[in-house]
Amino acid sequence: MSEASSLPSWSGAAHARNLASAAMRISYKVHPHGNHHVGNSGAAILYCRSEGILVGSLLHATVPRPIHVVANAAMTAALRQGMLTRAGVIPVRDETAIEAQRSARVALEDDRAVALTGSAVHPAYLLATTGAPLVPVVMLGAEGRVPTDPPRPRTRIDVYFFDPVPIRVAGDPLKASVRAAIDERVRQAMDDAEGMAALRSGRQS
């Protein structure tokens, strides 16, 4: 697959943003906090550890520019691949997620924003190969009883965006030791963000 063919649809992402903004705000009480941290241009890796089915739509609805969401397991299970692709979403077709990581890397190299959701694709490789900053995202109230269930209608959903975190680790990103060092820094950043979101909101994720 060529690099050009790996580039996800920007117009699809823009259209998904418009639709999600209306749908999420009609269905839920959505409260974004700090979404200016994403910026209006330049490469950025948003990372949200939620496995909920609505994570992608909530990101589209609250980020101030079109983004490419890498589908989590719930999104992949519930939505058709063609629908995901048309919305500029990057599907994960196999356990290695090699193709998804390639598409995400090409998008980042084109100065776009990519959102990683759940555990389908961890940001270590993309952080190491693109130099894009990590933007921690924490959602409170975004999941139903199981990840493939949406929250009840009119549920309050808080979406917290935190300061971009530059993560620089020297070495070959294909080496396990390098990825482990990045993984630990990402884990710390996300733990801190989730703790801060719970403190600010008085809620638990």
Backbone torsions as a table, in degrees:
resi	resn	phi	psi	omega
1	MET	NA	131.2	-178.8
2	SER	-75.5	161.6	178.3
3	GLU	-61.6	-41.1	-178.5
4	ALA	-62.8	-40.7	-178.8
5	SER	-73.1	-16.1	177.9
6	SER	-81.0	-15.4	-175.3
7	LEU	-71.1	120.0	-179.8
8	PRO	-69.9	163.5	-174.3
9	SER	-73.0	117.1	176.9
10	TRP	-72.9	-40.6	179.6
11	SER	-64.8	-35.0	176.5
12	GLY	-64.3	-41.2	178.1
13	ALA	-64.8	-39.6	179.0
14	ALA	-65.8	-40.8	178.9
15	HIS	-66.9	-41.5	178.7
16	ALA	-61.8	-37.0	178.6
17	ARG	-62.4	-44.3	-179.5
18	ASN	-63.9	-44.1	-179.3
19	LEU	-67.7	-44.5	-177.5
20	ALA	-65.8	-37.4	-179.7
21	SER	-57.9	-43.2	179.7
22	ALA	-72.4	-47.9	-173.9
23	ALA	-65.1	-44.6	-176.9
24	MET	-68.4	-37.5	-177.5
25	ARG	-75.8	-24.4	174.3
26	ILE	-76.6	-38.6	-172.4
27	SER	-85.9	-29.2	-173.7
28	TYR	-136.3	165.1	173.7
29	LYS	-93.4	89.0	-172.7
30	VAL	-93.3	126.5	-178.7
31	HIS	-125.5	101.2	175.6
32	PRO	-81.6	146.7	179.1
33	HIS	-134.0	120.5	174.2
34	GLY	75.5	24.4	-177.9
35	ASN	-69.4	-9.1	174.3
36	HIS	-64.5	-18.6	179.8
37	HIS	-64.5	-21.0	179.2
38	VAL	-72.7	-30.8	-177.9
39	GLY	78.7	169.6	-179.7
40	ASN	-101.0	-5.0	-179.6
41	SER	-158.2	168.0	177.6
42	GLY	88.1	155.5	-179.0
43	ALA	-66.9	139.9	176.6
44	ALA	-153.7	141.1	176.0
45	ILE	-110.3	106.2	174.8
46	LEU	-85.0	137.5	-180.0
47	TYR	-131.5	121.4	178.1
48	CYS	-128.6	122.0	-174.0
49	ARG	-82.2	1.2	179.1
50	SER	-67.6	140.0	178.4
51	GLU	-98.6	4.7	-174.2
52	GLY	-63.8	152.3	-177.6
53	ILE	-68.2	-25.4	-176.7
54	LEU	-93.1	2.6	-175.7
55	VAL	-57.3	-45.9	-179.6
56	GLY	-61.4	-46.2	180.0
57	SER	-63.7	-39.2	179.2
58	LEU	-67.0	-35.6	175.7
59	LEU	-67.0	-45.8	176.3
60	HIS	-56.0	-39.0	-174.4
61	ALA	-75.8	-22.5	-171.8
62	THR	-114.9	-14.6	178.9
63	VAL	-83.7	137.3	-173.3
64	PRO	-78.7	16.9	174.3
65	ARG	-157.3	163.3	177.5
66	PRO	-61.2	141.2	178.0
67	ILE	-134.1	159.8	174.3
68	HIS	-105.1	116.3	-179.1
69	VAL	-93.1	130.0	171.6
70	VAL	-86.0	121.0	-172.1
71	ALA	-62.7	137.2	172.0
72	ASN	-87.1	-178.7	-174.6
73	ALA	-63.0	-39.1	-178.7
74	ALA	-66.0	-41.7	178.1
75	MET	-64.2	-42.7	-179.7
76	THR	-63.1	-39.0	-177.7
77	ALA	-72.5	-33.9	-170.5
78	ALA	-96.8	-23.5	-173.0
79	LEU	-115.5	145.0	179.5
80	ARG	-69.2	145.0	-177.2
81	GLN	-61.5	-38.6	179.4
82	GLY	-63.0	-37.5	178.0
83	MET	-65.2	-42.5	178.6
84	LEU	-61.5	-46.3	-176.7
85	THR	-63.3	-41.8	-180.0
86	ARG	-64.5	-25.8	179.3
87	ALA	-88.7	9.7	-179.8
88	GLY	75.0	10.3	177.7
89	VAL	-80.4	144.6	179.0
90	ILE	-96.9	110.5	-178.5
91	PRO	-76.9	153.6	174.8
92	VAL	-108.3	111.0	-171.1
93	ARG	-93.9	-16.4	180.0
94	ASP	-151.2	173.0	-174.0
95	GLU	-65.7	-29.9	-178.8
96	THR	-77.1	-22.7	178.6
97	ALA	56.0	27.6	-177.9
98	ILE	-63.0	-46.0	-179.0
99	GLU	-64.4	-39.6	178.5
100	ALA	-64.3	-41.4	178.8
101	GLN	-66.1	-36.0	177.7
102	ARG	-63.6	-46.7	179.6
103	SER	-62.4	-41.1	179.0
104	ALA	-65.0	-41.9	-180.0
105	ARG	-63.7	-42.9	179.3
106	VAL	-62.7	-40.4	178.6
107	ALA	-64.1	-42.2	178.9
108	LEU	-65.2	-39.1	178.1
109	GLU	-67.4	-17.9	175.1
110	ASP	-93.7	16.3	177.9
111	ASP	62.9	36.2	175.5
112	ARG	-101.8	169.2	176.0
113	ALA	-100.2	135.0	179.4
114	VAL	-123.3	135.2	178.9
115	ALA	-111.8	123.9	175.3
116	LEU	-98.6	130.8	-175.1
117	THR	-125.0	144.5	178.6
118	GLY	63.0	-146.6	-176.3
119	SER	-112.6	10.0	-175.7
120	ALA	-64.0	-43.1	179.0
121	VAL	-135.2	120.6	177.7
122	HIS	-86.3	147.5	-173.1
123	PRO	-76.0	-5.2	-171.6
124	ALA	-54.4	-51.0	-177.2
125	TYR	-63.1	-45.0	-177.8
126	LEU	-67.4	-38.0	176.9
127	LEU	-62.8	-42.0	-176.5
128	ALA	-71.1	-35.8	-173.4
129	THR	-91.0	-21.4	-176.3
130	THR	-110.0	-22.8	-176.3
131	GLY	73.4	7.3	179.0
132	ALA	-70.0	147.1	179.1
133	PRO	-74.9	156.0	176.3
134	LEU	-93.3	127.8	175.1
135	VAL	-110.9	102.7	178.6
136	PRO	-66.5	136.3	178.4
137	VAL	-128.0	133.1	179.3
138	VAL	-126.7	129.0	177.8
139	MET	-112.9	132.4	177.2
140	LEU	-117.5	123.6	-178.8
141	GLY	89.8	11.1	-172.3
142	ALA	-91.0	-4.2	-176.3
143	GLU	-118.1	149.7	172.1
144	GLY	-85.2	-159.1	-178.9
145	ARG	-64.5	-34.3	172.8
146	VAL	-128.8	157.5	-174.2
147	PRO	-55.1	-32.1	-178.5
148	THR	-81.0	-3.6	175.1
149	ASP	-97.8	133.1	174.7
150	PRO	-75.7	162.9	173.5
151	PRO	-65.2	165.3	176.8
152	ARG	-66.2	147.0	178.3
153	PRO	-53.5	143.6	179.6
154	ARG	69.1	12.3	172.9
155	THR	-62.6	141.9	173.7
156	ARG	-78.3	127.9	178.4
157	ILE	-123.8	119.4	176.3
158	ASP	-100.7	131.2	179.0
159	VAL	-120.0	112.3	-177.6
160	TYR	-102.6	128.9	174.6
161	PHE	-112.7	137.1	-176.5
162	PHE	-117.1	166.5	-178.8
163	ASP	-50.4	138.0	175.4
164	PRO	-58.1	140.0	-178.7
165	VAL	-113.8	111.1	174.8
166	PRO	-75.3	124.6	-180.0
167	ILE	-117.9	110.3	-178.7
168	ARG	-117.1	118.0	176.2
169	VAL	-131.0	121.3	-178.0
170	ALA	-74.4	147.4	175.0
171	GLY	123.0	174.8	-178.6
172	ASP	-73.3	118.6	-178.1
173	PRO	-65.1	-12.5	177.2
174	LEU	-83.8	-11.7	179.2
175	LYS	-79.1	137.7	-178.4
176	ALA	-60.9	-36.8	-177.9
177	SER	-66.6	-36.6	178.6
178	VAL	-68.6	-45.6	179.1
179	ARG	-63.1	-37.0	179.7
180	ALA	-64.6	-39.0	178.9
181	ALA	-65.5	-40.6	177.7
182	ILE	-67.4	-43.3	178.9
183	ASP	-54.6	-42.4	-177.7
184	GLU	-67.6	-39.7	178.8
185	ARG	-68.1	-36.8	176.2
186	VAL	-66.1	-43.9	179.6
187	ARG	-58.7	-44.0	179.4
188	GLN	-62.9	-44.0	-179.5
189	ALA	-63.0	-41.2	-179.0
190	MET	-72.6	-39.1	176.4
191	ASP	-60.5	-43.2	178.5
192	ASP	-62.7	-43.6	-178.8
193	ALA	-64.7	-43.6	-179.4
194	GLU	-66.4	-37.2	176.1
195	GLY	-65.6	-42.0	179.6
196	MET	-66.8	-39.7	179.0
197	ALA	-63.8	-42.4	178.4
198	ALA	-63.8	-38.7	179.6
199	LEU	-66.9	-45.5	-177.7
200	ARG	-66.5	-36.3	-174.4
201	SER	-92.6	-22.2	-172.4
202	GLY	74.4	13.9	-179.1
203	ARG	-119.5	165.4	174.7
204	GLN	-107.1	149.0	179.4
205	SER	-73.0	NA	NA
